[in-house]
C-alpha cells in the first residue's frame, strides 16, 4: 500500500483545522473532498476515512507519538506516522518520516491497548461519567461500539417511492442496499458510497438518516390530518419522516431557535415534495404560548450531549466539556416544561435525545412528571437504544400522554 503525497498533505491540513482551529470534522472533510477534481473515489475515500480515523483515535495516537496539544505540523506528521504504521503502510522516504520508530510504535500500541481510556481513545472525564451512569461493563461495550465506523442508512421517502423500488433504482447506479428487519423505511448500504450524487437523491426519493433516528417519528404515533409540532426541528430529518407518515395531510409545525436550520429544512422539504410544513422561528415565548393545548402530537428532540452518536461525530469527544453536559441538563428541563404545554388534552408527547446517559433521559422524564405541567401527563413507554445492542446510533425516546 502506497501513500500519495497530495492526499497525505490534505489529511495533515485537515487535522490542523480540526485539532488547532476548532473546526467541525464533517465540514472540514467536505471541504477537503472538493480540493482536487481529478481524485477518483479511491482517493476521496482515503482522505475522508483517514481524517475520521485519526480524529477518532486522537488520544491513543498522540500518546504513542508522545506529542501534546496544541499540535504543530511536526506533531501532526508524527500522529499520522503512527496511524500509517498501525494500518500496515510502508512509510515512504519523505523527510517527515525519517526518524519514525516503527517497532516502538507497535510496542506502545500493545501496552496502551490494555488501558480503556487509551484503547477507546476518550477523555478521562467522559470515561468516568460513562462508568458512573452506565456501569463499567455496559459503558465498555458501548464505547467499543461507538468507535466503529457508522453505517450509511437511507430513509425511503414514501411520498414518492417504496423501499423495493428505491432499492432497484439504486442497484442501477451500482449501489447495493439491504432491508433492515423491523425498520420499515430503512435501507442500509452494503458498501459506502456518495449517495448525494445520485439522481435518486436529487429527485427526493430518500434522505440519509440513521436507523435509530427513524424510530422516533413512528414512536410519536402521528397520522394523516393531525396537527403535529416538531419543537427542535433543526434541519428536519425527523420532520420530513413525520410528513411522509402523515401523507402530507394535516399541519406539521417545524420550530427552531435557528432560522438558518429552518431554511435548510425548506430546501429539503421541496426536494422531498413535502408541503404540509409550517415554519416558525422561536424568537420569544409568544411563539410557544400561541400553541398552548393546540397540538395532537409534540416532538421534543432535545439538545443533548450527543454521547449516542460519537461514531458519527468522533470530534465531539474532544470538543465536549463537562460543564456543557451540566448546562444542557438544565436546558432539557426547561424545554420539556415549556414545550409540553402545547400538547392538548388527550394528545401525545415524545421526549427524545441522541444520548445514552440516564441523567439526560430517564431521569429527566421522571423529574418532568413531578412538575406542575408534568403531573398532567401519564408515562406510556420508553425505548433506549444502545449502539452496542443495535449496531446503530445510541438513542432514547419516551412517550407520554396528556390526561383528558
Secondary structure, DSSP 4 states (H G I P E B T S, - for coil): -PPPHHHHHHHHHHHHHHHHS---HHHHHHHHTTS-TT--HHHHHHHHHHHHHHHHTHHHHHHHHT--SSP-HHHHHHHHHHHHHHTTPPPPS-GGGTT--HHHHHHHHHHHTTSHHHHTT--HHHHHHHHHHH-HHHHHHHHHHHTSPPPPEEEE-TTT--HHHHHHHHHHTT--EEE-TT-TTEEEESS---GGGSHHHHTTSEEE--TTTHHHHHHTT--TT-EEEETT-TT-HHHHHHHHHTTT-SEEEEEES-HHHHHHHHHHHHHHT---EEEEE--SHHHHHTTTT-EEEEEEE-----TT-TTT-TTHHHH--HHHHHHHHHHHHHHHHHHGGGEEEEEEEEEEES---GGGTHHHHHHHTTSTTGGGEEEEEEEEE-HHHHSS--EEEEEEEE--
